[in-house]
Amino acid sequence: MKTIFLTGFMGAGKTTIGQLLAKKLNCSVIDTDEYIEQQEQLTISDIFNAKGEEYFRGVETAVLAALGPEDGIITTGGGMIMREDNRRLMKQIGQVVFLEADLSVIFARLAEDASRPLIQNKEKEEVQQLYDHRLPLYRETADITVQTANQTPEQAAEEIIRRLKLMEIGNTNTVQ
């Protein structure tokens, strides 16, 4: 099994769906944000406040390279796709699944979440700009795009499995 990377904007369902996928596929799941918090001994918000976003993005790249081809699921932070090196590494190492949700759904999901440094104290227009900036990068990097707004996490996980199997069948039928 190739590594499966789950990407998407904060609140799209990466962590929840990643855990479900790992159970269904009987494999491990690594959340890059949790991994970074353990390595740095700081929360993501504290890293942003103390060391800045650029430092954090560098740590993300180092973690992605260190994890390498993992047999399992890797859930990424929402900004992992900001660096071209990260997009290239994910494509080389595994299959990238973009979990897409409309911004209105994301706002509803994150209404009470104080752990998101890039949306704390921001106006909706600022978050919209961030979303609009990242959206083409998510789409360009994805092997599969799954809408999560109108599905339960369980349904989204099942759709990912079905589509990954279809991709696998398509690759085995390709004459080289």
N, CA and C atoms as a LAMMPS dump frame, in Angstrom:
ITEM: TIMESTEP
0
ITEM: NUMBER OF ATOMS
528
ITEM: BOX BOUNDS ff ff ff
-5.0000000000000000e+02 5.0000000000000000e+02
-5.0000000000000000e+02 5.0000000000000000e+02
-5.0000000000000000e+02 5.0000000000000000e+02
ITEM: ATOMS id mol type element x y z
1 1 1 N 0.839 -1.18 0
2 1 2 C 0 0 0
3 1 3 C 0.882 1.239 0
4 2 1 N 0.568 2.176 -0.867
5 2 2 C 1.264 3.458 -0.871
6 2 3 C 0.769 4.31 0.292
7 3 1 N 1.582 5.263 0.678
8 3 2 C 1.159 6.232 1.68
9 3 3 C -0.025 7.016 1.129
10 4 1 N -1.007 7.249 1.979
11 4 2 C -2.162 8.057 1.599
12 4 3 C -2.094 9.349 2.398
13 5 1 N -1.963 10.463 1.7
14 5 2 C -1.933 11.773 2.325
15 5 3 C -3.312 12.39 2.237
16 6 1 N -3.824 12.853 3.367
17 6 2 C -5.076 13.595 3.371
18 6 3 C -4.738 15.074 3.509
19 7 1 N -5.179 15.865 2.525
20 7 2 C -4.956 17.306 2.546
21 7 3 C -6.306 18.007 2.522
22 8 1 N -6.273 19.272 2.819
23 8 2 C -7.48 20.074 2.782
24 8 3 C -7.385 21.201 3.787
25 9 1 N -8.285 22.13 3.666
26 9 2 C -8.31 23.29 4.549
27 9 3 C -8.665 22.832 5.962
28 10 1 N -8.276 23.625 6.949
29 10 2 C -8.632 23.299 8.331
30 10 3 C -10.144 23.107 8.426
31 11 1 N -10.538 22.071 9.158
32 11 2 C -11.954 21.805 9.328
33 11 3 C -12.577 20.942 8.243
34 12 1 N -11.789 20.496 7.272
35 12 2 C -12.33 19.67 6.188
36 12 3 C -12.58 18.228 6.62
37 13 1 N -11.967 17.817 7.741
38 13 2 C -12.2 16.464 8.243
39 13 3 C -11 15.543 8.175
40 14 1 N -9.809 16.079 7.956
41 14 2 C -8.618 15.245 7.749
42 14 3 C -8.345 14.298 8.919
43 15 1 N -8.351 14.833 10.134
44 15 2 C -8.016 14.007 11.294
45 15 3 C -9.057 12.918 11.52
46 16 1 N -10.316 13.285 11.531
47 16 2 C -11.396 12.322 11.776
48 16 3 C -11.438 11.256 10.686
49 17 1 N -11.389 11.674 9.45
50 17 2 C -11.461 10.72 8.329
51 17 3 C -10.189 9.876 8.285
52 18 1 N -9.05 10.474 8.596
53 18 2 C -7.796 9.718 8.634
54 18 3 C -7.847 8.584 9.642
55 19 1 N -8.404 8.849 10.82
56 19 2 C -8.519 7.808 11.841
57 19 3 C -9.463 6.692 11.383
58 20 1 N -10.564 7.065 10.747
59 20 2 C -11.495 6.059 10.227
60 20 3 C -10.842 5.208 9.127
61 21 1 N -10.145 5.866 8.227
62 21 2 C -9.457 5.139 7.149
63 21 3 C -8.448 4.144 7.704
64 22 1 N -7.677 4.595 8.699
65 22 2 C -6.661 3.719 9.289
66 22 3 C -7.305 2.466 9.892
67 23 1 N -8.437 2.639 10.559
68 23 2 C -9.14 1.479 11.125
69 23 3 C -9.628 0.554 10.018
70 24 1 N -10.234 1.126 8.982
71 24 2 C -10.791 0.333 7.895
72 24 3 C -9.714 -0.395 7.093
73 25 1 N -8.554 0.252 6.95
74 25 2 C -7.471 -0.338 6.159
75 25 3 C -6.453 -1.074 7.027
76 26 1 N -6.708 -1.087 8.333
77 26 2 C -5.827 -1.761 9.282
78 26 3 C -4.378 -1.286 9.137
79 27 1 N -4.207 0.021 9.22
80 27 2 C -2.865 0.59 9.095
81 27 3 C -2.712 1.74 10.09
82 28 1 N -1.536 2.294 10.136
83 28 2 C -1.271 3.398 11.064
84 28 3 C -1.731 4.725 10.478
85 29 1 N -1.886 5.707 11.356
86 29 2 C -2.193 7.067 10.931
87 29 3 C -1.265 8.004 11.697
88 30 1 N -0.682 8.94 10.983
89 30 2 C 0.159 9.963 11.592
90 30 3 C -0.422 11.317 11.223
91 31 1 N -0.669 12.126 12.243
92 31 2 C -1.132 13.493 12.042
93 31 3 C 0.097 14.387 12.129
94 32 1 N 0.427 15.084 11.05
95 32 2 C 1.665 15.869 11.048
96 32 3 C 1.651 16.977 12.095
97 33 1 N 0.496 17.58 12.349
98 33 2 C 0.436 18.626 13.378
99 33 3 C 0.731 18.042 14.759
100 34 1 N 0.137 16.892 15.076
101 34 2 C 0.408 16.245 16.365
102 34 3 C 1.872 15.842 16.467
103 35 1 N 2.412 15.324 15.381
104 35 2 C 3.815 14.909 15.34
105 35 3 C 4.726 16.107 15.621
106 36 1 N 4.428 17.231 14.993
107 36 2 C 5.225 18.449 15.193
108 36 3 C 5.094 18.931 16.639
109 37 1 N 3.898 18.899 17.183
110 37 2 C 3.717 19.324 18.58
111 37 3 C 4.554 18.461 19.529
112 38 1 N 4.614 17.168 19.27
113 38 2 C 5.427 16.279 20.101
114 38 3 C 6.914 16.586 19.945
115 39 1 N 7.357 16.795 18.706
116 39 2 C 8.768 17.078 18.456
117 39 3 C 9.205 18.417 19.052
118 40 1 N 8.359 19.408 18.914
119 40 2 C 8.69 20.765 19.348
120 40 3 C 8.331 21.028 20.813
121 41 1 N 7.536 20.136 21.404
122 41 2 C 7.065 20.325 22.778
123 41 3 C 6.284 21.636 22.954
124 42 1 N 5.588 22.034 21.884
125 42 2 C 4.76 23.234 21.869
126 42 3 C 3.515 22.945 21.048
127 43 1 N 2.429 23.66 21.336
128 43 2 C 1.256 23.547 20.48
129 43 3 C 1.536 24.299 19.171
130 44 1 N 0.74 24.019 18.159
131 44 2 C 0.897 24.722 16.883
132 44 3 C 0.743 26.229 17.104
133 45 1 N -0.256 26.631 17.885
134 45 2 C -0.454 28.059 18.168
135 45 3 C 0.778 28.667 18.831
136 46 1 N 1.357 27.943 19.778
137 46 2 C 2.561 28.452 20.462
138 46 3 C 3.752 28.542 19.513
139 47 1 N 3.867 27.583 18.606
140 47 2 C 4.957 27.636 17.612
141 47 3 C 4.789 28.88 16.742
142 48 1 N 3.566 29.112 16.264
143 48 2 C 3.296 30.3 15.441
144 48 3 C 3.623 31.576 16.214
145 49 1 N 3.186 31.64 17.474
146 49 2 C 3.405 32.845 18.272
147 49 3 C 4.871 33.067 18.614
148 50 1 N 5.593 31.999 18.952
149 50 2 C 6.976 32.134 19.406
150 50 3 C 7.987 32.18 18.266
151 51 1 N 7.724 31.414 17.209
152 51 2 C 8.746 31.243 16.171
153 51 3 C 8.298 31.674 14.784
154 52 1 N 7 31.881 14.602
155 52 2 C 6.487 32.366 13.335
156 52 3 C 6.067 31.273 12.375
157 53 1 N 5.276 31.692 11.385
158 53 2 C 4.756 30.738 10.403
159 53 3 C 5.862 30.152 9.535
160 54 1 N 6.823 30.955 9.14
161 54 2 C 7.891 30.455 8.255
162 54 3 C 8.67 29.325 8.934
163 55 1 N 8.962 29.487 10.217
164 55 2 C 9.64 28.426 10.968
165 55 3 C 8.783 27.157 10.949
166 56 1 N 7.488 27.322 11.243
167 56 2 C 6.581 26.182 11.272
168 56 3 C 6.553 25.469 9.924
169 57 1 N 6.483 26.233 8.832
170 57 2 C 6.444 25.621 7.497
171 57 3 C 7.722 24.831 7.227
172 58 1 N 8.854 25.315 7.717
173 58 2 C 10.115 24.577 7.574
174 58 3 C 10.09 23.26 8.333
175 59 1 N 9.517 23.288 9.527
176 59 2 C 9.386 22.064 10.321
177 59 3 C 8.472 21.075 9.599
178 60 1 N 7.391 21.566 9.012
179 60 2 C 6.493 20.692 8.251
180 60 3 C 7.242 19.957 7.138
181 61 1 N 8.06 20.684 6.405
182 61 2 C 8.822 20.08 5.306
183 61 3 C 9.783 19.024 5.83
184 62 1 N 10.471 19.335 6.927
185 62 2 C 11.405 18.376 7.519
186 62 3 C 10.683 17.116 7.981
187 63 1 N 9.52 17.28 8.582
188 63 2 C 8.736 16.134 9.052
189 63 3 C 8.271 15.289 7.873
190 64 1 N 7.802 15.918 6.836
191 64 2 C 7.341 15.191 5.65
192 64 3 C 8.477 14.359 5.059
193 65 1 N 9.661 14.955 4.947
194 65 2 C 10.822 14.234 4.414
195 65 3 C 11.239 13.09 5.347
196 66 1 N 11.172 13.321 6.654
197 66 2 C 11.572 12.306 7.626
198 66 3 C 10.605 11.118 7.642
199 67 1 N 9.319 11.392 7.473
200 67 2 C 8.335 10.312 7.487
201 67 3 C 8.486 9.417 6.272
202 68 1 N 8.865 10.038 5.15
203 68 2 C 9.092 9.267 3.941
204 68 3 C 7.921 8.375 3.588
205 69 1 N 8.191 7.314 2.833
206 69 2 C 7.111 6.412 2.434
207 69 3 C 6.669 5.538 3.611
208 70 1 N 5.67 5.962 4.294
209 70 2 C 5.077 5.283 5.44
210 70 3 C 3.954 4.406 4.906
211 71 1 N 3.85 3.201 5.419
212 71 2 C 2.686 2.39 5.065
213 71 3 C 1.538 2.848 5.936
214 72 1 N 0.678 3.654 5.392
215 72 2 C -0.446 4.115 6.173
216 72 3 C -0.963 5.458 5.712
217 73 1 N -1.634 6.114 6.641
218 73 2 C -2.294 7.385 6.369
219 73 3 C -1.491 8.495 7.041
220 74 1 N -1.28 9.585 6.325
221 74 2 C -0.675 10.782 6.91
222 74 3 C -1.651 11.926 6.697
223 75 1 N -2.146 12.477 7.824
224 75 2 C -3.016 13.638 7.739
225 75 3 C -2.139 14.871 7.874
226 76 1 N -2.31 15.806 6.971
227 76 2 C -1.429 16.973 6.922
228 76 3 C -2.122 18.201 7.499
229 77 1 N -1.313 19.14 7.93
230 77 2 C -1.855 20.436 8.315
231 77 3 C -2.402 21.115 7.072
232 78 1 N -3.342 22.008 7.263
233 78 2 C -3.997 22.671 6.139
234 78 3 C -3.066 23.441 5.229
235 79 1 N -1.933 23.885 5.743
236 79 2 C -0.995 24.67 4.943
237 79 3 C 0.169 23.879 4.375
238 80 1 N 0.166 22.559 4.574
239 80 2 C 1.274 21.726 4.083
240 80 3 C 1.507 21.933 2.587
241 81 1 N 0.471 22.195 1.841
242 81 2 C 0.59 22.319 0.384
243 81 3 C 1.151 23.676 -0.053
244 82 1 N 1.41 24.549 0.896
245 82 2 C 1.898 25.884 0.548
246 82 3 C 3.284 25.844 -0.09
247 83 1 N 4.087 24.893 0.298
248 83 2 C 5.441 24.781 -0.25
249 83 3 C 5.469 23.775 -1.402
250 84 1 N 6.096 24.2 -2.471
251 84 2 C 6.202 23.32 -3.646
252 84 3 C 6.921 22.024 -3.306
253 85 1 N 7.956 22.099 -2.462
254 85 2 C 8.68 20.892 -2.057
255 85 3 C 7.742 19.88 -1.402
256 86 1 N 6.83 20.36 -0.587
257 86 2 C 5.883 19.46 0.085
258 86 3 C 4.944 18.8 -0.914
259 87 1 N 4.452 19.587 -1.861
260 87 2 C 3.541 19.023 -2.872
261 87 3 C 4.269 17.952 -3.686
262 88 1 N 5.495 18.244 -4.063
263 88 2 C 6.291 17.298 -4.848
264 88 3 C 6.569 16.02 -4.047
265 89 1 N 6.96 16.177 -2.783
266 89 2 C 7.242 15.012 -1.936
267 89 3 C 6.017 14.122 -1.769
268 90 1 N 4.881 14.728 -1.49
269 90 2 C 3.668 13.924 -1.317
270 90 3 C 3.345 13.147 -2.585
271 91 1 N 3.467 13.788 -3.735
272 91 2 C 3.168 13.113 -5.008
273 91 3 C 4.15 11.96 -5.259
274 92 1 N 5.425 12.164 -4.89
275 92 2 C 6.43 11.119 -5.093
276 92 3 C 6.223 9.935 -4.156
277 93 1 N 5.862 10.239 -2.918
278 93 2 C 5.785 9.215 -1.885
279 93 3 C 4.49 8.412 -1.944
280 94 1 N 3.39 9.061 -2.265
281 94 2 C 2.122 8.34 -2.162
282 94 3 C 1.017 8.938 -3
283 95 1 N -0.192 8.725 -2.521
284 95 2 C -1.376 9.231 -3.194
285 95 3 C -1.982 10.33 -2.326
286 96 1 N -2.384 11.41 -2.971
287 96 2 C -2.874 12.582 -2.262
288 96 3 C -4.384 12.684 -2.442
289 97 1 N -5.078 12.744 -1.31
290 97 2 C -6.533 12.877 -1.306
291 97 3 C -6.865 14.258 -0.74
292 98 1 N -7.541 15.058 -1.545
293 98 2 C -7.975 16.386 -1.121
294 98 3 C -9.386 16.276 -0.58
295 99 1 N -9.546 16.61 0.695
296 99 2 C -10.866 16.652 1.321
297 99 3 C -11.377 18.072 1.193
298 100 1 N -12.381 18.247 0.365
299 100 2 C -12.888 19.579 0.048
300 100 3 C -14.202 19.83 0.778
301 101 1 N -14.308 21.021 1.323
302 101 2 C -15.561 21.456 1.955
303 101 3 C -15.714 22.943 1.697
304 102 1 N -16.952 23.369 1.511
305 102 2 C -17.22 24.787 1.314
306 102 3 C -16.831 25.555 2.562
307 103 1 N -16.442 26.795 2.356
308 103 2 C -15.988 27.615 3.472
309 103 3 C -17.081 27.824 4.518
310 104 1 N -18.336 27.889 4.103
311 104 2 C -19.428 28.054 5.078
312 104 3 C -19.498 26.847 6.018
313 105 1 N -19.257 25.661 5.489
314 105 2 C -19.252 24.444 6.306
315 105 3 C -18.054 24.475 7.255
316 106 1 N -16.921 24.891 6.736
317 106 2 C -15.71 24.967 7.566
318 106 3 C -15.906 25.953 8.71
319 107 1 N -16.475 27.126 8.423
320 107 2 C -16.744 28.095 9.484
321 107 3 C -17.631 27.49 10.562
322 108 1 N -18.661 26.777 10.162
323 108 2 C -19.563 26.155 11.136
324 108 3 C -18.82 25.127 11.986
325 109 1 N -17.953 24.337 11.356
326 109 2 C -17.206 23.309 12.088
327 109 3 C -16.197 23.913 13.063
328 110 1 N -15.626 25.052 12.708
329 110 2 C -14.548 25.644 13.514
330 110 3 C -14.995 26.781 14.422
331 111 1 N -16.279 27.003 14.508
332 111 2 C -16.804 28.158 15.25
333 111 3 C -16.239 28.28 16.663
334 112 1 N -16.047 27.193 17.348
335 112 2 C -15.577 27.236 18.742
336 112 3 C -14.148 26.714 18.906
337 113 1 N -13.42 26.506 17.826
338 113 2 C -12.075 25.92 17.9
339 113 3 C -11.024 27.015 18.036
340 114 1 N -10.418 27.122 19.205
341 114 2 C -9.416 28.166 19.465
342 114 3 C -8.004 27.713 19.123
343 115 1 N -7.848 26.5 18.596
344 115 2 C -6.505 25.973 18.338
345 115 3 C -5.995 26.252 16.926
346 116 1 N -6.707 27.042 16.159
347 116 2 C -6.33 27.307 14.765
348 116 3 C -5.691 28.692 14.653
349 117 1 N -4.357 28.771 14.646
350 117 2 C -3.703 30.084 14.683
351 117 3 C -3.983 30.965 13.464
352 118 1 N -4.264 30.377 12.318
353 118 2 C -4.464 31.196 11.129
354 118 3 C -5.875 31.748 10.994
355 119 1 N -6.798 31.327 11.862
356 119 2 C -8.13 31.929 11.776
357 119 3 C -8.539 32.646 13.055
358 120 1 N -7.741 32.524 14.084
359 120 2 C -8.06 33.248 15.315
360 120 3 C -8.009 34.742 15.03
361 121 1 N -8.991 35.45 15.518
362 121 2 C -9.031 36.916 15.391
363 121 3 C -8.976 37.408 13.948
364 122 1 N -9.448 36.615 13.023
365 122 2 C -9.46 37.019 11.614
366 122 3 C -10.904 37.234 11.167
367 123 1 N -11.062 38.177 10.272
368 123 2 C -12.359 38.412 9.659
369 123 3 C -12.621 37.311 8.626
370 124 1 N -13.89 37.074 8.342
371 124 2 C -14.246 36.043 7.363
372 124 3 C -13.595 36.304 6.009
373 125 1 N -13.466 37.576 5.636
374 125 2 C -12.86 37.912 4.337
375 125 3 C -11.395 37.473 4.288
376 126 1 N -10.684 37.595 5.41
377 126 2 C -9.28 37.176 5.455
378 126 3 C -9.155 35.661 5.32
379 127 1 N -10.043 34.949 5.996
380 127 2 C -10.033 33.49 5.903
381 127 3 C -10.424 33.067 4.484
382 128 1 N -11.374 33.777 3.879
383 128 2 C -11.776 33.502 2.497
384 128 3 C -10.578 33.656 1.553
385 129 1 N -9.785 34.701 1.758
386 129 2 C -8.596 34.91 0.922
387 129 3 C -7.602 33.761 1.086
388 130 1 N -7.396 33.311 2.318
389 130 2 C -6.493 32.196 2.579
390 130 3 C -7.002 30.931 1.886
391 131 1 N -8.29 30.677 2.022
392 131 2 C -8.938 29.524 1.388
393 131 3 C -8.786 29.598 -0.133
394 132 1 N -9.104 30.761 -0.697
395 132 2 C -9.014 30.942 -2.156
396 132 3 C -7.582 30.778 -2.664
397 133 1 N -6.621 31.188 -1.872
398 133 2 C -5.213 31.05 -2.257
399 133 3 C -4.78 29.577 -2.268
400 134 1 N -5.248 28.832 -1.293
401 134 2 C -4.835 27.429 -1.167
402 134 3 C -5.594 26.483 -2.088
403 135 1 N -6.833 26.802 -2.417
404 135 2 C -7.691 25.893 -3.178
405 135 3 C -7.042 25.367 -4.466
406 136 1 N -6.45 26.211 -5.302
407 136 2 C -5.823 25.672 -6.516
408 136 3 C -4.65 24.725 -6.212
409 137 1 N -3.948 24.964 -5.114
410 137 2 C -2.826 24.095 -4.74
411 137 3 C -3.326 22.726 -4.294
412 138 1 N -4.41 22.712 -3.52
413 138 2 C -5 21.428 -3.132
414 138 3 C -5.416 20.649 -4.38
415 139 1 N -6.101 21.334 -5.278
416 139 2 C -6.622 20.667 -6.481
417 139 3 C -5.499 20.17 -7.386
418 140 1 N -4.467 20.973 -7.536
419 140 2 C -3.336 20.6 -8.402
420 140 3 C -2.588 19.387 -7.851
421 141 1 N -2.521 19.269 -6.545
422 141 2 C -1.75 18.202 -5.91
423 141 3 C -2.533 16.895 -5.811
424 142 1 N -3.837 16.979 -5.776
425 142 2 C -4.68 15.813 -5.482
426 142 3 C -4.713 14.78 -6.599
427 143 1 N -4.644 13.525 -6.169
428 143 2 C -4.948 12.404 -7.061
429 143 3 C -6.451 12.13 -7.029
430 144 1 N -7.051 12.405 -5.865
431 144 2 C -8.483 12.195 -5.652
432 144 3 C -9.011 13.391 -4.868
433 145 1 N -10.193 13.875 -5.238
434 145 2 C -10.878 14.918 -4.471
435 145 3 C -12.192 14.352 -3.96
436 146 1 N -12.419 14.524 -2.655
437 146 2 C -13.639 14.026 -2.025
438 146 3 C -14.314 15.19 -1.308
439 147 1 N -15.577 15.425 -1.645
440 147 2 C -16.368 16.448 -0.965
441 147 3 C -16.78 15.911 0.408
442 148 1 N -16.484 16.666 1.468
443 148 2 C -16.841 16.203 2.809
444 148 3 C -18.031 16.956 3.399
445 149 1 N -18.467 18.012 2.733
446 149 2 C -19.524 18.859 3.304
447 149 3 C -20.846 18.123 3.48
448 150 1 N -21.194 17.274 2.534
449 150 2 C -22.499 16.614 2.567
450 150 3 C -22.407 15.125 2.867
451 151 1 N -21.288 14.71 3.46
452 151 2 C -21.105 13.306 3.81
453 151 3 C -20.704 13.205 5.271
454 152 1 N -21.032 12.088 5.878
455 152 2 C -20.489 11.808 7.202
456 152 3 C -19.016 11.418 7.015
457 153 1 N -18.223 11.492 8.059
458 153 2 C -16.837 11.023 7.947
459 153 3 C -16.764 9.564 7.478
460 154 1 N -17.68 8.753 7.948
461 154 2 C -17.739 7.343 7.542
462 154 3 C -17.956 7.221 6.024
463 155 1 N -18.898 7.98 5.489
464 155 2 C -19.167 7.952 4.051
465 155 3 C -17.95 8.437 3.258
466 156 1 N -17.3 9.477 3.737
467 156 2 C -16.114 10 3.052
468 156 3 C -14.998 8.96 3.049
469 157 1 N -14.797 8.284 4.173
470 157 2 C -13.762 7.241 4.247
471 157 3 C -14.065 6.113 3.256
472 158 1 N -15.321 5.702 3.195
473 158 2 C -15.721 4.641 2.252
474 158 3 C -15.494 5.084 0.804
475 159 1 N -15.813 6.343 0.505
476 159 2 C -15.594 6.853 -0.849
477 159 3 C -14.107 6.853 -1.2
478 160 1 N -13.267 7.243 -0.267
479 160 2 C -11.82 7.249 -0.511
480 160 3 C -11.328 5.841 -0.816
481 161 1 N -11.744 4.878 -0.014
482 161 2 C -11.325 3.483 -0.232
483 161 3 C -11.769 3.008 -1.605
484 162 1 N -13.024 3.278 -1.943
485 162 2 C -13.553 2.847 -3.253
486 162 3 C -12.746 3.466 -4.392
487 163 1 N -12.464 4.755 -4.276
488 163 2 C -11.752 5.444 -5.358
489 163 3 C -10.291 5.036 -5.432
490 164 1 N -9.672 4.745 -4.29
491 164 2 C -8.288 4.254 -4.31
492 164 3 C -8.214 2.892 -4.989
493 165 1 N -9.208 2.043 -4.722
494 165 2 C -9.257 0.724 -5.367
495 165 3 C -9.427 0.879 -6.873
496 166 1 N -10.267 1.81 -7.297
497 166 2 C -10.444 2.062 -8.725
498 166 3 C -9.142 2.542 -9.368
499 167 1 N -8.417 3.397 -8.661
500 167 2 C -7.126 3.867 -9.175
501 167 3 C -6.153 2.702 -9.317
502 168 1 N -6.158 1.812 -8.321
503 168 2 C -5.26 0.662 -8.337
504 168 3 C -5.579 -0.249 -9.505
505 169 1 N -6.864 -0.488 -9.718
506 169 2 C -7.292 -1.325 -10.848
507 169 3 C -6.875 -0.678 -12.166
508 170 1 N -7.068 0.626 -12.265
509 170 2 C -6.673 1.35 -13.475
510 170 3 C -5.187 1.266 -13.734
511 171 1 N -4.371 1.313 -12.686
512 171 2 C -2.916 1.236 -12.85
513 171 3 C -2.466 -0.151 -13.254
514 172 1 N -3.156 -1.192 -12.778
515 172 2 C -2.742 -2.552 -13.134
516 172 3 C -3.181 -2.897 -14.555
517 173 1 N -4.168 -2.17 -15.078
518 173 2 C -4.623 -2.435 -16.44
519 173 3 C -3.874 -1.605 -17.482
520 174 1 N -2.994 -0.726 -17.038
521 174 2 C -2.26 0.128 -17.958
522 174 3 C -1.078 -0.644 -18.538
523 175 1 N -0.962 -0.657 -19.868
524 175 2 C 0.165 -1.31 -20.524
525 175 3 C 1.341 -0.345 -20.521
526 176 1 N 2.489 -0.845 -20.079
527 176 2 C 3.673 0.021 -19.995
528 176 3 C 4.587 -0.226 -21.169
